[in-house]
Amino acid sequence: MTRVMVVDDDLSVCATLVAFLEDCGYEVYSFNSGESAYEWIRTNRVDVAVVDLRLPAMSGDRLILNMRELLPDLPCVIYTGSPDFDPGSQYVELENVPVFRKPLVDLTVLLDEIEALSQEVSSHGVDHGSGR
């Protein structure tokens, strides 16, 4: 089963995304701050991370960079309400990270990206381990 991390400080957005992904058969771990997500990922593993940008204290882009220090091959998706964010303009390490703008009318677009990233991980033989 594909394991997905969702990090969003907006509780309703987080709950909606978690419910949708669980209904689609994913094992989902949710966090409302970058710090709590980072602490968890230090001893646990997921196949894909979906991260909001505007988080209290540790921003989403900083969280992705920190997680990639631990897990360089961890596929991430940015799910943000920030209309002008261009990851490659701020951090070269984020230039290939897919960006989805909130609100998504059709969550299956995000679902397709998560599925593609998880398949890519599987086909490259990357194993993030269960960590549990």
C-alpha positions in Angstrom: 0.0 0.0 0.0 1.3 3.4 -0.9 2.1 5.6 2.1 1.5 9.4 1.7 2.4 12.2 4.1 0.1 15.2 4.1 1.3 18.4 5.7 -1.1 21.4 5.9 -1.8 23.7 8.8 -5.4 24.3 7.5 -7.2 21.6 9.4 -10.2 21.4 7.0 -7.9 21.2 3.9 -5.8 18.5 5.6 -8.8 16.5 6.7 -10.4 16.7 3.2 -7.2 15.6 1.5 -6.6 12.8 4.0 -10.2 11.5 3.7 -9.9 11.6 -0.1 -6.6 9.7 -0.2 -7.8 7.1 2.3 -10.9 6.5 0.2 -8.6 5.9 -2.8 -6.7 3.2 -0.8 -3.7 5.1 0.4 -2.2 4.9 3.9 -2.0 8.5 5.0 -0.1 10.3 7.7 -1.1 13.9 8.4 0.6 16.7 10.1 -0.3 20.3 10.8 3.3 21.7 11.1 6.6 21.2 9.4 8.3 20.5 12.7 6.0 17.6 13.6 6.3 16.1 10.1 10.1 16.4 10.1 10.3 14.8 13.5 8.1 11.9 12.3 10.0 11.4 9.0 13.3 11.0 10.8 12.2 7.5 12.0 9.4 6.7 9.6 9.0 6.5 5.8 6.4 7.4 3.2 6.4 7.0 -0.6 5.2 10.5 -1.4 4.9 13.8 0.6 2.2 16.4 -0.1 3.3 19.7 1.5 1.7 23.1 1.9 4.1 26.0 1.6 2.8 28.4 4.2 3.2 26.6 7.5 3.9 28.1 10.9 7.6 28.2 11.9 9.2 25.8 9.4 7.9 26.6 5.9 6.9 23.9 3.5 9.8 24.5 1.1 12.2 24.3 4.1 10.5 21.1 5.2 11.0 19.5 1.8 14.7 20.5 1.7 15.2 19.1 5.2 13.4 15.8 4.4 15.5 15.5 1.2 18.7 15.7 3.3 17.4 12.5 5.1 15.8 10.9 2.0 17.2 12.4 -1.2 14.8 10.4 -3.4 11.6 11.2 -1.5 9.0 12.4 -4.1 7.3 15.6 -3.0 4.3 17.6 -4.2 3.7 21.2 -3.2 0.0 21.9 -2.6 -0.3 25.7 -2.0 -2.6 28.6 -2.0 0.3 30.9 -2.9 -0.5 31.9 -6.5 3.0 33.2 -7.4 5.2 30.5 -6.0 7.8 29.2 -8.4 10.0 26.6 -6.5 12.8 26.7 -9.0 13.3 30.5 -8.6 14.0 30.1 -4.9 15.7 26.8 -4.6 17.3 24.9 -7.5 16.6 21.7 -5.5 12.9 22.2 -5.8 12.7 23.1 -9.5 11.3 19.7 -10.5 8.8 19.5 -7.6 5.2 19.5 -9.0 3.1 22.4 -7.7 -0.7 22.3 -7.4 -2.7 25.4 -6.5 -5.4 25.4 -3.9 -8.3 25.0 -4.2 -8.3 22.1 -6.7 -11.7 21.6 -8.1 -10.8 18.0 -9.1 -8.6 16.2 -6.6 -8.0 13.4 -9.1 -5.4 15.7 -10.8 -3.4 15.5 -7.5 -4.1 11.8 -7.2 -2.7 11.2 -10.7 0.5 12.9 -9.7 0.8 11.0 -6.5 0.2 7.8 -8.3 2.8 8.6 -11.0 5.4 9.6 -8.4 4.8 6.4 -6.4 5.1 4.3 -9.6 8.3 6.0 -10.4 9.7 5.2 -7.0 8.6 1.5 -7.5 10.1 1.3 -10.9 13.5 2.7 -9.8 13.6 0.3 -6.8 13.8 3.0 -4.2 12.8 1.7 -0.9 12.2 4.2 1.9 11.6 1.3 4.3 8.7 1.1 6.7 10.6 2.8 9.5 8.2 1.4 12.0 
